[in-house]
Amino acid sequence: MKTLRLDLGERSYPIHIGAGLLGRPELIAPLIEGTRVAIVSNETVAPLYLDRVKAGVGGFRPLTVVLPDGEQYKTLEVLNRIFDALLAARCDRRTTLIALGGGVVGDMAGFAAAVYMRGVPFIQMPTTLLAQVDSAVGGKTGVNHPLGKNMIGAFYQPRGVIADTDTLNTLPDRELSAGLAEVIKYGLIRDAEFFGWLEANMDQLLARDPEVLAFAIERSCRNKAEVVVADERESGVRALLNLGHTFGHAIEAGMGYGAWLHGEAIAAGAVMAAELSRRLGWLGDAEVQRIERLIRRARLPARAPAALSPARFLELMSVDKKVLAGRLRLVLLRRIGEAVITDDYPRAALEATLQSVREAV
């Protein structure tokens, strides 16, 4: 097991990464505040791992809340099921929520923890690669709105993250690839050495080599933790973690939540960001080709859906959280390993990018 620490003063917490961690009470008990526990999971993950976590929390006799599985259920309506269960069981503000699942479960349980009785403690137990390397770390929580992804939420840090790499053994291949999109992102925005390592080790990652996966998760979490410590509430450098996300969120909303996995949309979005960076003269053709080649090797889409026209893309992107004073800020690449956030680009270059990085009709 490796343990990182996300240092936020009184709100600092550990990130445990390793095999066989879900059922270890010595890791879980120090993170529980109070005498009650509520485990939030979904219909896919609960049959696999819920009993193990129940055993790990020992004598707390946890309440369980099992949600439907899928991005399309990341809504206020489904969120209310968590509140209904907590209120029916008369859970007080010293109840600790445990999020057992992927990014959707983590975001929803975290948001529920942030607002139930104005804040109760929670623990992240991510079971997908995407959640282990990204969404479970850093305190972003929320739900989707039909007009935009993650538009309703809060910054709210967990008391700890327990990333059991054994859960990746039951992860579908498509979900594994989706997680690799966020792994690749760290190499693109701030860690060129890691990007090169990914190029050399992509086949082993896809083959689920445990040591290689553990290294990728640890390196990704370390990158994420450093950024969050520098800018917890995304007023500056943390926005760089959104490389590909403005494009990707438009794909998710435009195609209907769940049609494209989050990581798939982010992968295509990263290629779009690279292409716009090329049009601005920041990236060369060879660098864009390296990026696209690695994304394709990860079995991820490198093109946006033809069904979304450039006009529809722009409409969806206009409600992104990074719009300030009517200007859409985008995360672009100066080079592999160095990202910037800017609103200084010709609209014509953006429109040309939206037109060119699309599936063939």
C-alpha positions as CSV (number, residue, x, y, z in Angstrom):
1,M,0.0,0.0,0.0
2,K,1.1,3.6,-0.8
3,T,-0.3,6.5,1.2
4,L,-0.3,10.1,-0.1
5,R,-1.4,13.1,1.9
6,L,-3.5,15.9,0.5
7,D,-2.4,18.8,2.7
8,L,-5.1,21.3,3.4
9,G,-4.4,22.2,7.0
10,E,-7.2,21.0,9.3
11,R,-8.9,19.4,6.3
12,S,-5.9,17.3,5.2
13,Y,-6.6,13.7,4.5
14,P,-4.8,10.5,3.4
15,I,-5.1,8.8,0.0
16,H,-4.5,5.1,0.4
17,I,-3.7,3.1,-2.8
18,G,-3.2,-0.6,-2.9
19,A,-4.8,-4.1,-3.2
20,G,-7.3,-5.5,-0.7
21,L,-8.0,-2.2,1.1
22,L,-11.8,-2.2,1.2
23,G,-12.2,-4.6,4.1
24,R,-9.5,-3.2,6.4
25,P,-11.0,-1.6,9.5
26,E,-7.7,-0.1,10.6
27,L,-7.9,2.1,7.5
28,I,-11.6,2.9,7.7
29,A,-12.2,3.4,11.4
30,P,-9.9,6.5,11.8
31,L,-11.8,8.2,9.1
32,I,-15.3,7.7,10.7
33,E,-16.6,10.5,12.8
34,G,-19.4,9.8,15.2
35,T,-21.3,6.5,15.7
36,R,-23.3,6.1,12.5
37,V,-22.3,5.1,8.9
38,A,-24.2,5.3,5.7
39,I,-22.8,3.5,2.6
40,V,-23.9,4.9,-0.8
41,S,-23.3,2.6,-3.7
42,N,-25.0,1.6,-7.0
43,E,-26.7,-1.5,-8.4
44,T,-23.5,-2.7,-10.2
45,V,-20.9,-2.2,-7.4
46,A,-23.0,-3.1,-4.4
47,P,-23.3,-6.8,-5.2
48,L,-19.6,-7.0,-5.6
49,Y,-18.2,-5.0,-2.7
50,L,-20.8,-3.8,-0.3
51,D,-20.5,-6.8,2.1
52,R,-16.7,-6.3,2.2
53,V,-17.1,-2.7,3.2
54,K,-19.8,-3.6,5.8
55,A,-17.3,-6.0,7.3
56,G,-14.7,-3.3,7.3
57,V,-16.8,-0.8,9.3
58,G,-17.3,-3.4,12.0
59,G,-19.8,-2.5,14.7
60,F,-21.2,0.6,13.1
61,R,-24.2,-1.3,11.6
62,P,-24.3,0.8,8.4
63,L,-27.3,2.1,6.6
64,T,-27.0,1.3,2.9
65,V,-28.3,3.3,0.0
66,V,-28.1,1.7,-3.5
67,L,-28.7,4.0,-6.5
68,P,-29.2,3.1,-10.1
69,D,-26.0,2.9,-12.1
70,G,-25.2,5.4,-14.9
71,E,-24.4,9.1,-15.6
72,Q,-28.0,9.6,-16.6
73,Y,-29.0,9.1,-13.0
74,K,-26.7,11.9,-11.7
75,T,-29.6,14.2,-11.0
76,L,-31.2,16.1,-8.2
77,E,-34.1,13.6,-8.3
78,V,-31.9,10.6,-7.7
79,L,-29.9,12.6,-5.1
80,N,-33.0,12.9,-3.1
81,R,-33.0,9.1,-2.5
82,I,-29.9,9.6,-0.4
83,F,-31.6,12.3,1.7
84,D,-34.8,10.2,2.0
85,A,-32.8,7.3,3.4
86,L,-30.8,9.5,5.8
87,L,-33.9,11.2,7.1
88,A,-36.0,8.1,7.4
89,A,-33.2,6.5,9.5
90,R,-32.9,9.7,11.6
91,C,-29.2,10.1,10.7
92,D,-27.7,13.1,12.5
93,R,-24.8,15.4,11.6
94,R,-22.3,12.9,13.1
95,T,-23.2,10.3,10.5
96,T,-20.3,9.5,8.1
97,L,-21.2,8.8,4.5
98,I,-19.1,6.3,2.5
99,A,-19.1,6.6,-1.3
100,L,-18.6,3.2,-2.7
101,G,-18.5,3.3,-6.5
102,G,-17.3,5.3,-9.5
103,G,-17.3,9.0,-10.2
104,V,-21.1,9.3,-10.2
105,V,-21.5,7.7,-6.8
106,G,-18.6,9.7,-5.4
107,D,-19.9,13.0,-6.7
108,M,-23.5,12.4,-5.5
109,A,-22.6,11.0,-2.1
110,G,-20.1,13.8,-1.6
111,F,-22.7,16.5,-2.6
112,A,-25.2,14.8,-0.2
113,A,-22.6,15.0,2.6
114,A,-21.9,18.6,1.8
115,V,-25.5,19.7,2.2
116,Y,-27.2,17.2,4.5
117,M,-27.6,19.1,7.8
118,R,-25.2,21.6,6.3
119,G,-22.4,19.2,6.2
120,V,-21.5,15.7,7.4
121,P,-18.2,13.8,7.0
122,F,-17.7,11.4,4.1
123,I,-15.1,8.9,2.8
124,Q,-14.4,8.1,-0.8
125,M,-13.9,4.5,-1.8
126,P,-13.6,4.7,-5.6
127,T,-14.0,1.5,-7.6
128,T,-13.2,2.7,-11.1
129,L,-9.9,3.9,-12.5
130,L,-11.3,7.3,-13.4
131,A,-12.5,7.8,-9.9
132,Q,-9.3,6.6,-8.3
133,V,-7.1,8.9,-10.3
134,D,-9.4,11.9,-10.5
135,S,-12.9,12.4,-9.3
136,A,-12.4,10.9,-5.8
137,V,-9.5,13.3,-5.0
138,G,-9.9,17.0,-4.5
139,G,-13.4,17.6,-3.1
140,K,-15.5,18.4,-6.2
141,T,-19.0,17.1,-5.7
142,G,-22.3,17.7,-7.6
143,V,-24.9,16.6,-10.0
144,N,-25.8,17.3,-13.6
145,H,-28.4,19.5,-15.1
146,P,-30.0,19.0,-18.6
147,L,-28.3,22.2,-19.7
148,G,-24.8,21.4,-18.3
149,K,-22.7,18.8,-16.6
150,N,-21.8,19.3,-12.9
151,M,-23.5,22.7,-12.8
152,I,-25.0,22.1,-9.4
153,G,-22.5,21.2,-6.7
154,A,-20.0,22.2,-4.0
155,F,-16.4,22.0,-3.0
156,Y,-16.3,19.6,-0.1
157,Q,-13.3,17.5,0.9
158,P,-13.6,13.9,2.1
159,R,-12.0,12.7,5.3
160,G,-10.0,10.2,3.3
161,V,-9.7,8.2,0.0
162,I,-9.3,4.4,0.0
163,A,-8.5,3.3,-3.5
164,D,-8.5,-0.5,-3.7
165,T,-6.9,-1.5,-6.9
166,D,-8.5,-5.0,-6.7
167,T,-11.8,-3.4,-7.7
168,L,-10.3,-2.7,-11.2
169,N,-10.3,-6.5,-11.8
170,T,-14.1,-6.3,-12.3
171,L,-14.1,-3.1,-14.3
172,P,-15.3,-3.5,-17.9
173,D,-12.7,-2.8,-20.6
174,R,-14.6,0.3,-21.8
175,E,-14.6,1.8,-18.2
176,L,-10.8,1.1,-17.8
177,S,-10.1,3.0,-21.0
178,A,-12.3,5.8,-19.9
179,G,-10.2,6.1,-16.7
180,L,-7.0,6.2,-18.8
181,A,-8.2,9.5,-20.4
182,E,-7.8,11.2,-17.1
183,V,-4.4,9.5,-16.5
184,I,-3.2,10.8,-19.9
185,K,-4.5,14.3,-19.0
186,Y,-1.9,14.6,-16.2
187,G,0.9,13.9,-18.6
188,L,-0.4,16.5,-21.0
189,I,-1.0,19.3,-18.5
190,R,2.0,19.1,-16.2
191,D,4.1,15.9,-16.4
192,A,5.8,15.3,-19.7
193,E,7.9,12.5,-18.2
194,F,4.8,10.7,-17.2
195,F,3.3,11.1,-20.7
196,G,6.4,9.4,-22.1
197,W,6.0,6.6,-19.5
198,L,2.4,6.1,-20.6
199,E,3.6,5.8,-24.2
200,A,6.0,3.0,-23.1
201,N,3.5,1.2,-20.8
202,M,0.1,1.6,-22.4
203,D,-0.1,-2.1,-23.4
204,Q,0.6,-3.2,-19.8
205,L,-2.0,-0.8,-18.5
206,L,-4.6,-2.2,-20.8
207,A,-3.5,-5.7,-19.7
208,R,-4.2,-4.6,-16.1
209,D,-0.7,-5.3,-14.9
210,P,-1.1,-4.6,-11.2
211,E,2.2,-2.9,-10.6
212,V,1.9,-0.7,-13.6
213,L,-1.6,0.3,-12.8
214,A,-0.6,1.1,-9.2
215,F,2.2,3.3,-10.4
216,A,-0.2,5.2,-12.8
217,I,-2.7,5.7,-10.0
218,E,-0.2,6.9,-7.5
219,R,1.5,9.3,-10.1
220,S,-1.9,10.7,-11.1
221,C,-3.1,11.2,-7.5
222,R,0.2,12.9,-6.7
223,N,-0.3,15.3,-9.6
224,K,-3.9,15.9,-8.6
225,A,-3.0,16.5,-4.9
226,E,-0.3,19.0,-5.7
227,V,-2.7,21.0,-7.9
228,V,-5.5,20.9,-5.3
229,V,-3.2,22.1,-2.5
230,A,-2.1,25.0,-4.7
231,D,-5.7,26.0,-5.6
232,E,-8.5,24.2,-3.8
233,R,-11.4,26.1,-5.2
234,E,-10.3,26.4,-8.8
235,S,-9.6,30.2,-8.8
236,G,-6.4,29.6,-10.8
237,V,-4.1,26.7,-11.6
238,R,-6.7,24.0,-10.7
239,A,-8.7,24.9,-13.8
240,L,-5.8,23.3,-15.8
241,L,-7.2,19.9,-14.7
242,N,-10.1,20.6,-17.1
243,L,-8.1,20.0,-20.2
244,G,-10.6,18.6,-22.8
245,H,-13.5,19.0,-20.3
246,T,-15.2,22.0,-21.9
247,F,-15.3,20.1,-25.2
248,G,-16.1,16.8,-23.5
249,H,-18.9,18.1,-21.3
250,A,-20.6,19.5,-24.5
251,I,-20.4,16.0,-26.0
252,E,-21.9,14.4,-22.9
253,A,-24.7,16.9,-22.7
254,G,-25.4,17.0,-26.4
255,M,-25.4,13.2,-26.9
256,G,-27.4,12.5,-23.7
257,Y,-25.7,11.7,-20.4
258,G,-24.5,8.1,-20.5
259,A,-24.2,7.7,-24.3
260,W,-20.6,8.6,-24.1
261,L,-18.6,7.8,-20.9
262,H,-17.0,10.8,-19.3
263,G,-13.5,9.6,-20.1
264,E,-14.4,9.0,-23.7
265,A,-15.7,12.5,-24.1
266,I,-12.7,14.0,-22.4
267,A,-10.4,12.0,-24.7
268,A,-12.0,13.5,-27.8
269,G,-12.0,16.9,-26.1
270,A,-8.2,16.6,-25.4
271,V,-7.6,16.1,-29.1
272,M,-9.8,19.1,-29.9
273,A,-7.8,21.2,-27.4
274,A,-4.5,19.9,-29.0
275,E,-5.8,20.8,-32.5
276,L,-6.8,24.3,-31.4
277,S,-3.3,24.7,-29.8
278,R,-1.8,23.7,-33.1
279,R,-3.8,26.3,-34.9
280,L,-2.5,28.9,-32.5
281,G,1.1,27.8,-33.3
282,W,1.8,26.3,-29.9
283,L,1.9,22.6,-30.8
284,G,3.5,21.1,-33.8
285,D,2.0,18.5,-36.0
286,A,4.2,15.8,-34.5
287,E,3.0,16.6,-30.9
288,V,-0.7,16.5,-31.9
289,Q,0.0,13.2,-33.6
290,R,1.6,11.8,-30.4
291,I,-1.4,12.9,-28.4
292,E,-3.9,11.4,-30.8
293,R,-1.9,8.2,-31.1
294,L,-1.7,7.6,-27.4
295,I,-5.4,8.2,-27.0
296,R,-6.2,5.8,-29.7
297,R,-3.9,3.2,-28.2
298,A,-5.9,3.6,-25.0
299,R,-8.9,2.5,-27.0
300,L,-10.5,5.9,-26.7
301,P,-12.2,8.1,-29.3
302,A,-10.1,10.8,-30.9
303,R,-13.0,12.5,-32.7
304,A,-16.2,14.2,-31.6
305,P,-19.5,12.8,-32.8
306,A,-20.6,14.0,-36.2
307,A,-24.1,14.4,-34.8
308,L,-23.0,17.5,-32.9
309,S,-22.6,20.4,-35.3
310,P,-20.1,23.2,-34.6
311,A,-23.1,25.5,-33.8
312,R,-24.5,23.1,-31.3
313,F,-21.1,22.6,-29.8
314,L,-20.8,26.4,-29.2
315,E,-24.2,26.5,-27.8
316,L,-23.4,23.8,-25.2
317,M,-20.0,25.2,-24.4
318,S,-21.5,28.6,-23.7
319,V,-23.0,27.4,-20.4
320,D,-19.6,26.0,-19.2
321,K,-18.5,27.0,-15.7
322,K,-15.4,28.6,-17.2
323,V,-17.3,31.3,-19.1
324,L,-16.5,34.6,-17.5
325,A,-17.9,38.0,-18.6
326,G,-19.2,36.3,-21.7
327,R,-15.8,34.9,-22.7
328,L,-15.2,31.2,-22.9
329,R,-11.9,30.2,-21.3
330,L,-10.3,27.0,-22.6
331,V,-7.4,24.9,-21.3
332,L,-4.9,24.6,-24.2
333,L,-1.4,23.2,-24.5
334,R,1.8,25.2,-25.0
335,R,3.6,21.9,-25.3
336,I,3.2,18.4,-23.9
337,G,3.5,18.8,-20.2
338,E,2.5,22.5,-20.1
339,A,-1.0,23.8,-20.2
340,V,-2.5,27.3,-20.0
341,I,-6.1,28.6,-19.5
342,T,-6.9,31.4,-21.9
343,D,-9.8,33.2,-23.7
344,D,-7.3,34.7,-26.2
345,Y,-7.9,32.8,-29.3
346,P,-9.7,33.7,-32.6
347,R,-13.3,32.4,-32.8
348,A,-12.6,31.3,-36.3
349,A,-9.8,29.0,-35.0
350,L,-12.2,27.5,-32.5
351,E,-14.9,27.0,-35.2
352,A,-12.4,25.4,-37.5
353,T,-11.3,23.0,-34.8
354,L,-14.9,22.1,-34.0
355,Q,-15.5,21.3,-37.7
356,S,-12.2,19.4,-38.3
357,V,-12.1,17.1,-35.2
358,R,-15.3,15.2,-35.9
359,E,-16.2,11.7,-37.0
360,A,-16.7,11.3,-40.7
361,V,-20.4,11.6,-41.6
